[in-house]
Every structure is written in structure tokens, then in C-alpha cells.
Amino acid sequence: MTAPFRPGPRPGPPPAGPRPGPPPGARPAPVEEVGEARHPAVDAAVHAMINAEALSPADQIAQYEAAYETLRETLASIDQA
């Protein structure tokens, strides 16, 4: 048995008008330094994702999932504080 057909968006020409996003030639705002406002678990997760570049694709996925879980738990604990 198959699920009932649900039509999706219809292909067609792109909408007229300006494209969303910054205007051409716009420069991003400078990034502010956060100084000592760092979190060791977040830093470790970011470094793990950077180091995952040298791993095989299957190992990269596992590394990214572990980093995601660490970041999710860290943000949840910050929200509760």
C-alpha cells in the first residue's frame, strides 16, 4: 500500500524581483572577539569537527553527530542556568 499522493511545489520560473540576501558588494560586519567568554565543551566539539576532516566519511559522520550532541546538551544546560 502506498501513501496518498501529496503534491509538492510546482516547478516554474523563479519569482520576479530582487533576490533575498545582502545587496551586491555588501561586506559582512566584522566579527567581535569574545575574549575569555568561552566554554570548554564547545571548544572541544569545534576542534573535533575540524579534526574530522582527516577521517573517512563514515567516521566523519560519527564525529559530527557526537559534536552535535555535545553542543545540544551544552546549550540546553546554559538555557537552564
C-alpha positions in Angstrom: 0.0 0.0 0.0 1.4 3.4 -0.9 0.8 6.7 0.9 -1.7 9.1 -0.7 -0.2 11.5 -3.3 0.8 14.8 -1.8 1.7 17.4 -4.4 4.7 19.5 -3.7 5.7 22.9 -5.0 5.3 23.2 -8.8 8.4 23.9 -10.8 8.3 27.1 -12.7 10.2 30.3 -13.4 11.9 31.9 -10.4 9.9 34.6 -8.7 10.3 38.1 -10.2 12.0 40.8 -8.2 15.2 41.1 -6.2 16.8 38.0 -4.7 16.8 37.8 -0.9 20.1 38.5 0.8 22.6 41.3 1.1 22.9 43.7 -1.8 25.7 43.0 -4.2 29.1 44.4 -3.0 28.0 44.4 0.7 30.6 43.4 3.2 29.9 41.3 6.3 30.2 43.0 9.6 33.5 42.4 11.5 33.5 39.6 14.0 33.8 40.7 17.6 36.3 38.9 19.8 34.7 37.1 22.7 37.7 37.2 24.9 37.5 34.7 27.8 33.8 34.0 27.4 34.5 30.5 26.0 33.1 27.1 27.0 35.5 24.1 27.1 32.8 21.6 25.9 32.0 23.9 22.9 35.7 24.4 22.1 36.3 20.6 22.2 33.3 20.0 19.9 34.5 22.6 17.4 38.0 21.1 17.4 36.6 17.6 17.0 34.7 18.8 13.9 37.9 20.4 12.5 39.9 17.2 13.1 37.2 15.1 11.4 38.3 16.4 8.0 41.1 13.8 8.0 38.8 10.9 8.8 36.9 8.6 6.4 33.3 9.7 5.6 31.7 7.2 7.9 34.0 8.3 10.8 33.3 11.9 10.0 29.5 11.3 10.4 30.0 9.8 13.8 32.3 12.6 14.8 29.8 15.3 13.6 26.9 13.5 15.5 29.0 13.4 18.7 29.8 17.1 18.3 26.2 17.9 17.6 25.1 16.0 20.8 27.7 17.8 22.9 26.6 21.2 21.6 22.9 20.4 22.1 23.5 19.3 25.7 25.7 22.3 26.4 23.2 24.8 25.0 20.4 23.1 27.0 22.4 23.3 30.2 23.1 27.0 29.5 19.3 27.7 29.0 18.5 26.1 32.3 21.1 28.1 34.3 
